[in-house]
Amino acid sequence: MNNLVSIRPFIGAKDYNTSKTFYMDLGFDKIELSKNLCLFKMGNLGFYLQDAYVADWVNNTMVFVEVENAKEFYNNLVDLKLTEKYAAVRVEGIKELDWGKECFVHDPSGILWHFGEFRK
């Protein structure tokens, strides 16, 4: 099993075009794979965005991304003014936890992204 290279979850979108724009604003590069599927990449990280919406699935989707510095990442999120551009987007401040700290972003469809820094 040591030949694993990456993991790329599939996530859905309530409004596919809005979600594509959101993820590009967040800093991901978009690769169109088909009419209904895009790969979004940032460095070695990636995920597939589908033009598919099932409320129970999307409303219960969470993605955790490890970041080097949660405070710096949060400040960059605030600077992007995503909540001003996207009515449904929410950005939540840093929470200190026993394992480290994290901030949160709810994407335009309601998917909850955790951006966390592990305690060293």
C-alpha angles and dihedrals in degrees: 000000000000091000094078112128109176146343121228118184122205115233130183133229132217090202107020097197094048091049092049091053091046094054092047089051088051088059104261122136113234123223113187109219099172140337090283104029136063133177114220116200138183113176107310093341122096146160137182120242114204130198088234131109127191108165097215091049098045095040090056099043119115128174125195120206121184114224129188095230120019095191093052091045091050092049089052090050091053091049090056090063091214093159090058094049098042119043095204097045119105128188117198124199129246120295120201111222134175091259096044136286137298145178128208141226126191107205123219090274095046099259109151116228118195116202107192141178116205119223110255 
